[in-house]
Amino acid sequence: MSVRSREKTRKGKIPQSGKPQPADPSPGETRIRPLKLAELPADTIELARFLIGKVVVHDHPAGRLSGRIVETEAYPPGDPAGHHYRGQTARNRSLFLRHGHCYVYFTYGNHFMLNVSSEGPGVGGGVLIRALEPLEGIEVMQRHRRAQKLTELTRGPGRLAAALQIDRRYDGIDLCLPGPMWLGALVSQDARPVNPLGKSIRIGITKAIARPFRFYEPGNPYVSGPRMLLRPKPQQ
């Protein structure tokens, strides 16, 4: 089934924005341009690194919700810690779509997790978005999270999904096409380069635990996880 066919089957389930992302925001708004597919690396590790500093945008009925990505984890092909390891199923099929699609799963009985497919069609791989720095729609996020403290809104994958109202309705959508949720980059003076990146082992897994596939922005207060994992020297 084609991507367009899949989108038609989901019509009515995902709240649509009804218009493409605006190119010229009003004064004072965060300036974000949509990422093109050609900009995304078709490699899991490279995509996990590339996404640090980029933006997740949800054009929600209550207003735009967005956050700058400050922490990711890579789950490349053949990784026993990845959901794709035992092959494609109805639940994980989005991980086998071309890179740049959304994979959302439910875990621990109460949390959704946002991932981006990261390899070529038919090859399982994904990048978990672990933490965001809130940019737009902060008051709405505070209501969704029932929290006021900014660092409690999107620091951690379960929190960010709740704050941005991301659930299984968005599983399988193309994050490089116009729609209710998409990936972007901050424009010109709003952008902040992340160099060098921090790097460590991943969090909360029981397999392949020694692999250094977690990337983050050093010093950013929205990065999640134990402080001991922030000690390694940032790496290129």
C-alpha positions as CSV (number, residue, x, y, z in Angstrom):
1,M,0.0,0.0,0.0
2,S,1.4,3.4,-0.9
3,V,1.9,6.2,1.6
4,R,-0.9,8.2,0.0
5,S,-3.2,5.2,0.3
6,R,-2.4,4.8,3.9
7,E,-3.1,8.4,4.6
8,K,-6.5,8.0,3.0
9,T,-7.4,5.1,5.2
10,R,-6.5,7.3,8.2
11,K,-8.7,10.2,7.1
12,G,-11.0,11.3,9.9
13,K,-8.8,9.8,12.6
14,I,-6.1,12.4,12.7
15,P,-7.1,16.1,13.3
16,Q,-6.0,17.8,10.1
17,S,-4.7,21.4,10.1
18,G,-6.4,22.0,6.7
19,K,-3.5,24.1,5.4
20,P,0.3,23.8,4.8
21,Q,2.8,25.2,7.3
22,P,3.1,28.9,7.0
23,A,6.3,30.2,5.5
24,D,6.1,33.7,6.9
25,P,5.1,33.7,10.6
26,S,3.9,36.8,12.4
27,P,6.4,38.9,14.3
28,G,7.5,37.3,17.5
29,E,6.7,33.7,16.4
30,T,9.3,31.1,16.3
31,R,10.5,30.8,12.7
32,I,10.6,27.1,11.6
33,R,10.9,25.7,8.1
34,P,9.8,22.2,7.2
35,L,12.6,19.7,6.7
36,K,12.8,18.0,3.3
37,L,13.3,14.3,2.9
38,A,16.5,14.9,1.1
39,E,18.0,16.5,4.2
40,L,17.4,13.5,6.4
41,P,20.2,10.9,6.5
42,A,19.0,7.4,5.6
43,D,21.1,5.9,8.3
44,T,20.0,5.4,11.9
45,I,23.1,6.6,13.8
46,E,23.5,9.6,11.5
47,L,19.8,10.5,11.7
48,A,19.9,10.4,15.5
49,R,22.8,12.9,15.5
50,F,21.2,15.0,12.7
51,L,18.0,15.5,14.6
52,I,19.6,17.2,17.6
53,G,18.7,20.8,17.3
54,K,15.8,20.2,14.9
55,V,12.2,20.7,15.8
56,V,9.0,18.5,16.2
57,V,5.9,20.5,15.3
58,H,2.3,19.5,16.1
59,D,-0.3,21.8,14.5
60,H,-2.9,20.9,17.2
61,P,-6.5,22.2,17.2
62,A,-5.6,24.2,20.3
63,G,-2.6,25.8,18.6
64,R,0.8,25.0,17.4
65,L,2.9,22.9,19.8
66,S,6.6,22.7,19.0
67,G,9.9,21.7,20.7
68,R,13.6,21.7,19.8
69,I,15.1,18.2,19.9
70,V,17.8,17.9,22.5
71,E,18.1,14.2,23.1
72,T,17.7,11.1,20.9
73,E,18.5,7.3,20.9
74,A,19.4,5.3,17.9
75,Y,18.1,1.7,17.3
76,P,19.8,0.6,14.0
77,P,19.1,-2.6,12.0
78,G,20.0,-5.8,13.8
79,D,19.8,-4.1,17.3
80,P,18.3,-6.5,19.8
81,A,17.1,-3.6,21.8
82,G,15.0,-2.3,18.9
83,H,11.3,-3.1,18.3
84,H,12.2,-4.1,14.7
85,Y,14.7,-6.8,15.8
86,R,12.4,-9.9,15.3
87,G,10.9,-8.6,12.0
88,Q,7.9,-6.7,10.8
89,T,4.6,-6.9,12.6
90,A,1.3,-5.0,12.5
91,R,2.5,-3.1,15.5
92,N,6.0,-2.0,14.3
93,R,5.4,-1.8,10.5
94,S,6.1,2.0,10.6
95,L,9.8,1.3,11.5
96,F,10.1,-0.5,8.1
97,L,8.8,2.5,6.1
98,R,11.3,4.8,4.3
99,H,13.2,7.1,6.7
100,G,11.2,10.1,8.0
101,H,8.0,8.4,9.0
102,C,6.5,8.5,12.5
103,Y,6.4,5.4,14.7
104,V,4.4,5.8,17.9
105,Y,4.1,3.0,20.5
106,F,2.5,2.7,23.9
107,T,4.6,1.5,26.8
108,Y,4.4,0.8,30.6
109,G,0.7,1.0,30.4
110,N,0.5,4.8,30.3
111,H,3.1,6.4,28.0
112,F,3.3,7.0,24.3
113,M,6.8,7.3,22.6
114,L,7.7,9.2,19.5
115,N,10.1,7.6,17.0
116,V,11.3,8.4,13.5
117,S,11.9,5.6,11.0
118,S,15.5,5.7,9.9
119,E,16.4,3.3,7.1
120,G,15.3,2.5,3.6
121,P,12.0,0.8,2.8
122,G,11.7,-2.7,4.2
123,V,14.7,-2.2,6.6
124,G,13.8,-1.8,10.3
125,G,15.4,1.0,12.2
126,G,14.3,3.9,14.3
127,V,15.3,7.0,16.4
128,L,13.6,7.6,19.7
129,I,13.0,11.3,20.5
130,R,13.9,11.4,24.2
131,A,13.6,15.1,25.0
132,L,12.5,18.5,23.7
133,E,13.1,22.1,24.6
134,P,9.6,23.7,24.5
135,L,9.3,26.5,21.9
136,E,5.6,27.1,21.1
137,G,2.3,26.4,22.8
138,I,3.8,26.2,26.3
139,E,0.6,27.1,28.1
140,V,-1.2,24.3,26.2
141,M,1.6,21.9,27.1
142,Q,1.2,22.9,30.7
143,R,-2.4,22.0,30.7
144,H,-1.8,18.7,29.0
145,R,0.9,17.8,31.5
146,R,-0.8,19.4,34.5
147,A,2.5,20.9,35.3
148,Q,3.9,24.5,35.4
149,K,7.6,24.0,35.6
150,L,9.1,24.1,32.1
151,T,11.6,21.4,32.6
152,E,8.8,19.0,33.6
153,L,7.0,19.4,30.3
154,T,9.1,17.7,27.7
155,R,12.1,16.2,29.5
156,G,11.7,12.5,28.7
157,P,9.9,10.6,25.9
158,G,6.7,10.0,27.8
159,R,6.4,13.6,29.0
160,L,7.0,15.1,25.5
161,A,4.4,12.9,23.9
162,A,1.8,13.9,26.6
163,A,2.7,17.6,26.2
164,L,2.4,17.6,22.4
165,Q,-0.6,15.2,22.5
166,I,1.1,12.5,20.4
167,D,-0.6,9.1,20.3
168,R,-1.1,6.1,18.0
169,R,-3.2,8.2,15.6
170,Y,0.0,9.6,14.2
171,D,1.7,6.3,13.7
172,G,2.8,5.9,10.1
173,I,2.5,9.5,8.9
174,D,5.3,11.1,6.8
175,L,7.0,13.8,8.9
176,C,8.4,15.4,5.7
177,L,5.0,16.1,4.1
178,P,2.4,18.8,5.1
179,G,0.2,17.6,7.8
180,P,-0.7,17.9,11.5
181,M,2.8,16.8,12.7
182,W,6.1,17.4,11.0
183,L,9.9,17.9,11.4
184,G,11.4,21.3,11.0
185,A,14.5,23.4,11.5
186,L,14.8,26.8,13.1
187,V,15.5,29.6,10.7
188,S,18.6,31.8,10.6
189,Q,19.0,33.7,13.9
190,D,16.6,31.4,15.8
191,A,18.9,28.4,15.1
192,R,21.5,27.3,17.6
193,P,24.3,25.0,16.4
194,V,24.9,21.9,18.6
195,N,28.6,21.1,18.3
196,P,30.0,18.9,19.8
197,L,27.3,16.5,20.7
198,G,27.1,14.5,23.9
199,K,27.2,10.8,23.6
200,S,26.4,7.9,26.0
201,I,24.8,4.5,26.4
202,R,21.0,4.3,26.1
203,I,18.6,4.5,28.9
204,G,16.1,1.9,30.3
205,I,17.0,-1.1,28.1
206,T,18.2,-4.5,29.0
207,K,19.8,-5.6,25.7
208,A,22.8,-4.2,24.0
209,I,23.2,-1.8,26.9
210,A,26.8,-0.9,26.2
211,R,26.3,0.6,22.8
212,P,26.9,4.4,22.8
213,F,23.8,5.3,20.7
214,R,22.3,8.1,22.8
215,F,23.0,11.7,21.7
216,Y,22.2,14.9,23.4
217,E,22.9,18.6,23.7
218,P,25.5,19.1,26.5
219,G,24.3,21.6,29.2
220,N,20.7,21.7,28.1
221,P,18.4,21.5,31.1
222,Y,15.8,19.6,29.2
223,V,18.0,16.5,28.6
224,S,16.6,13.6,30.6
225,G,18.2,10.6,32.4
226,P,20.7,10.1,35.2
227,R,23.3,12.8,35.8
228,M,26.1,10.1,35.6
229,L,25.3,9.7,31.9
230,L,26.1,13.4,31.3
231,R,29.7,13.0,32.5
232,P,31.3,11.6,29.3
233,K,33.2,14.2,27.3
234,P,31.1,15.4,24.3
235,Q,32.2,13.8,21.1
236,Q,32.0,14.9,17.4
